Amino acid sequence: MKTRVLELVLTSEAELMAVLTAVANPLRLRVVAELSGGRVHVSELARRLGISRPLLYMHLDRLEKAGLISGQLELSEDGKAMKYYDLAPFELRLDARVITDAVRASEQDTETKETASEE
């Protein structure tokens, strides 16, 4: 069975920065490493990493916005809300072309907005 890999298509400077910022933090890299073993409840993940849940949620938010992880809210048998996180199967490829394309797309977007505001 072949695993589907999400290829991150970074078409803007903002998207590129979101992913680079997400992976540029050592704690977020540890989160990715922990999730590579499978789905984990947020409290268990905080215990494994030795950090508070509020701090963990901040890092999880960055990773989720970058498309590297996903969170699911589930109800336990006793009706408690349980938040689980999974690693999105991804492959991150970065080269000069990706950076150049993202920067140019953002420049064109800025020029379009400036032209529209002048009219």
C-alpha positions as CSV (number, residue, x, y, z in Angstrom):
1,M,0.0,0.0,0.0
2,K,1.5,3.3,-1.1
3,T,1.3,6.3,1.3
4,R,0.0,9.5,-0.2
5,V,2.5,12.3,0.4
6,L,1.2,15.9,0.5
7,E,3.6,17.9,-1.6
8,L,3.5,21.4,-0.2
9,V,3.0,23.8,-3.1
10,L,4.4,27.1,-1.8
11,T,3.0,29.7,-4.2
12,S,3.4,32.9,-2.1
13,E,6.0,34.4,0.1
14,A,3.6,34.2,3.0
15,E,3.0,30.4,2.5
16,L,6.8,29.9,2.2
17,M,7.5,31.8,5.4
18,A,4.7,29.9,7.3
19,V,6.4,26.6,6.5
20,L,9.9,27.8,7.1
21,T,8.9,29.4,10.4
22,A,7.2,26.2,11.4
23,V,10.2,24.0,10.8
24,A,12.8,26.5,12.1
25,N,12.0,25.9,15.7
26,P,13.6,23.0,17.6
27,L,10.5,22.3,19.7
28,R,8.3,22.1,16.6
29,L,10.8,19.7,15.1
30,R,10.4,17.5,18.2
31,V,6.6,17.7,17.8
32,V,7.0,16.5,14.2
33,A,9.3,13.7,15.4
34,E,6.8,12.6,18.1
35,L,3.9,12.6,15.7
36,S,5.8,10.5,13.1
37,G,4.9,7.5,15.3
38,G,1.2,8.1,14.9
39,R,-1.7,10.1,16.4
40,V,-1.2,11.5,19.9
41,H,-3.5,13.1,22.4
42,V,-2.5,16.6,23.2
43,S,-1.9,16.0,27.0
44,E,0.2,12.9,26.2
45,L,2.2,15.0,23.7
46,A,2.8,17.7,26.3
47,R,4.0,15.1,28.8
48,R,6.4,13.5,26.2
49,L,7.9,16.9,25.4
50,G,8.0,18.1,29.0
51,I,6.1,21.4,28.3
52,S,2.8,22.9,29.3
53,R,-0.3,22.4,27.1
54,P,-0.7,26.2,26.4
55,L,2.9,26.4,25.1
56,L,2.3,23.2,23.1
57,Y,-0.9,24.6,21.6
58,M,1.0,27.6,20.3
59,H,3.5,25.4,18.5
60,L,0.7,23.1,17.2
61,D,-1.1,26.1,15.8
62,R,2.0,27.1,13.8
63,L,2.5,23.6,12.5
64,E,-1.2,23.2,11.6
65,K,-1.4,26.5,9.8
66,A,1.7,25.4,7.7
67,G,-0.2,22.2,6.8
68,L,2.3,19.9,8.5
69,I,-0.1,18.5,11.1
70,S,-3.8,18.2,11.6
71,G,-5.9,18.1,14.8
72,Q,-9.1,16.3,15.4
73,L,-11.5,16.8,18.3
74,E,-13.2,13.7,19.5
75,L,-15.6,12.8,22.3
76,S,-14.5,10.1,24.8
77,E,-17.0,7.5,26.1
78,D,-17.6,9.7,29.1
79,G,-18.4,12.8,27.0
80,K,-15.1,14.6,27.4
81,A,-13.6,16.5,24.4
82,M,-10.3,14.9,23.4
83,K,-7.9,16.7,21.0
84,Y,-5.6,14.4,18.9
85,Y,-3.0,15.4,16.5
86,D,-1.6,13.6,13.4
87,L,1.4,14.3,11.2
88,A,0.3,15.1,7.7
89,P,2.4,13.0,5.3
90,F,4.5,15.7,3.6
91,E,7.6,16.2,1.7
92,L,9.3,19.6,1.8
93,R,11.4,20.5,-1.1
94,L,13.0,23.8,-1.2
95,D,15.3,25.2,-3.9
96,A,16.0,28.6,-5.5
97,R,13.1,28.2,-8.0
98,V,10.5,27.7,-5.2
99,I,11.8,30.8,-3.4
100,T,12.0,32.9,-6.5
101,D,8.5,31.9,-7.7
102,A,7.0,32.6,-4.2
103,V,8.7,36.0,-4.0
104,R,7.6,37.0,-7.6
105,A,4.1,35.9,-7.0
106,S,3.9,38.1,-3.8
107,E,5.5,41.0,-5.7
108,Q,2.9,40.7,-8.5
109,D,0.1,40.5,-5.9
110,T,1.4,43.7,-4.2
111,E,1.6,45.5,-7.6
112,T,-2.0,44.4,-8.4
113,K,-3.3,45.7,-5.1
114,E,-1.4,49.0,-5.5
115,T,-2.8,49.5,-9.0
116,A,-6.3,48.7,-7.8
117,S,-6.1,51.2,-4.9
118,E,-4.9,54.0,-7.3
119,E,-8.0,53.6,-9.5
